Structures are given as C-alpha cells and as structure tokens.
Amino acid sequence: MSGGVSDVRAEGLRIMNSLHGIRIKTAPGRGGYVTNVYISDVSMHNVSMAIRITGNYGEHPDNNYNKNALPVISNITIENVVGVNVGIAGILEGIRGDNFSRICISNVSLTVQSRNPWSCSLIQGYSNSVTPESCEELSSDSGQTPVCYSGASSLPLRIQAYTHRISASGLLDTLLKWASM
C-alpha cells in the first residue's frame, strides 16, 4: 500500500515544451490518497497534454500488492490556467468502483489542436469558464453550489460562478508576451 499526498499548493507555474502540464497519477493496488491539492496561475506553451489525472497508471514496484486497494483522489482544484499550442486539454479518468471526486476546474483557457480536447470517465466535480468546454462529468450547470478545495486550509471553498482573481485572457496576454521574448 502506498502512503498519500495532501495539502499541496502550487502557484505561478510556467510549463514549456513538455509532454504533460499538470499530472496526478495512481493505480488500483496503490491504496493511499491524493487529497486537498490546489494548483493556480499556470501558463503552458507547447505542451502535449495540459491536465491529466489518471487512475490507470499501472506501475507497481513488485507483484506483492493488494489489487483491491483503491486510492482516494478528492478535493483537487485547478484554476487560472492558460495554454498555447496544447495538443489535448485533458484526460481525467478515475477507477471503476472508485470515482475521483470534487475535481474542480475553473478559469482555464487552452488553445488546443485536438478535435476531442477532453476525455473524462469515472470522475465527479465541477467546471466553470473553461475553454474548450470541459467534459460533462464536470458540468457547471448542475444547479448546486460547488464545493472546491481553496488551498488555504483543509476546509473546502464554496466558489461563486464567474468570480476569479485573474482573467484567463490576462494570463494569455502575459504568456504571449513571455513566449515572444
């Protein structure tokens, strides 16, 4: 069984010429947890996959693991992200019998090359102000106030639609200036 990661805050990230932008990976048999992760103010340029959260990573140190040990993936907030020359917006895939929950994505603007920018399965959460539009599993029109992790403490944040610290277009302008240097 694996341990866990919690209470992670990452801000002001600049990712260039990379296979993945933001990535969280685990697999059945790992057990453990990834909870209370807050990622904000990210710019990407020339990234193959902007966001990937996967429960099917498949690597284990040996064959002596409990195949029924399922990880807990919950309270993941990704906001204020801009990306230029991105291949795929995201792949978000939980594990059958172990949906990843409270995955919140907001204020994201990605210029993607793929005709199918998002692929999602076995996840639950919320999205708001995401371009290209995120997957149905993260629907913003559920009628409920989303509960998303704020990164400030172990308490989740109730966010109000369309309220953001910095606009995606402002981040995009900054990224374009930075990329042209």
SULHUZI-V775108 format. One record per residue. N is the residue number from 1. RES is the residue in one letter. NEAR is the number of other ideal C-beta (glycine too) atoms within 10 Angstrom. Layout:
n-><N;N>
res-><RES;RES>
near-><NEAR;NEAR>
This chain:
n-><1;2;3;4;5;6;7;8;9;10;11;12;13;14;15;16;17;18;19;20;21;22;23;24;25;26;27;28;29;30;31;32;33;34;35;36;37;38;39;40;41;42;43;44;45;46;47;48;49;50;51;52;53;54;55;56;57;58;59;60;61;62;63;64;65;66;67;68;69;70;71;72;73;74;75;76;77;78;79;80;81;82;83;84;85;86;87;88;89;90;91;92;93;94;95;96;97;98;99;100;101;102;103;104;105;106;107;108;109;110;111;112;113;114;115;116;117;118;119;120;121;122;123;124;125;126;127;128;129;130;131;132;133;134;135;136;137;138;139;140;141;142;143;144;145;146;147;148;149;150;151;152;153;154;155;156;157;158;159;160;161;162;163;164;165;166;167;168;169;170;171;172;173;174;175;176;177;178;179;180;181>
res-><M;S;G;G;V;S;D;V;R;A;E;G;L;R;I;M;N;S;L;H;G;I;R;I;K;T;A;P;G;R;G;G;Y;V;T;N;V;Y;I;S;D;V;S;M;H;N;V;S;M;A;I;R;I;T;G;N;Y;G;E;H;P;D;N;N;Y;N;K;N;A;L;P;V;I;S;N;I;T;I;E;N;V;V;G;V;N;V;G;I;A;G;I;L;E;G;I;R;G;D;N;F;S;R;I;C;I;S;N;V;S;L;T;V;Q;S;R;N;P;W;S;C;S;L;I;Q;G;Y;S;N;S;V;T;P;E;S;C;E;E;L;S;S;D;S;G;Q;T;P;V;C;Y;S;G;A;S;S;L;P;L;R;I;Q;A;Y;T;H;R;I;S;A;S;G;L;L;D;T;L;L;K;W;A;S;M>
near-><11;17;8;14;14;13;13;15;14;14;12;9;14;12;17;14;10;14;10;16;26;22;15;22;16;28;19;21;18;24;17;16;17;22;20;22;23;21;22;21;18;24;23;26;20;14;24;16;20;28;29;20;25;18;25;15;14;12;9;14;7;5;7;6;16;11;10;9;14;20;23;16;27;20;27;27;25;27;26;23;27;28;26;17;16;24;16;19;28;27;19;27;16;24;19;11;9;15;17;27;15;20;29;23;29;26;24;25;20;26;15;21;10;14;6;9;20;24;14;20;16;16;20;14;26;23;23;22;20;24;15;17;14;26;20;9;19;24;14;16;7;9;5;7;11;21;16;24;24;20;19;9;10;11;11;17;17;10;19;10;13;10;10;17;10;14;14;21;10;14;20;17;12;15;20;13;9;12;13;6;4>
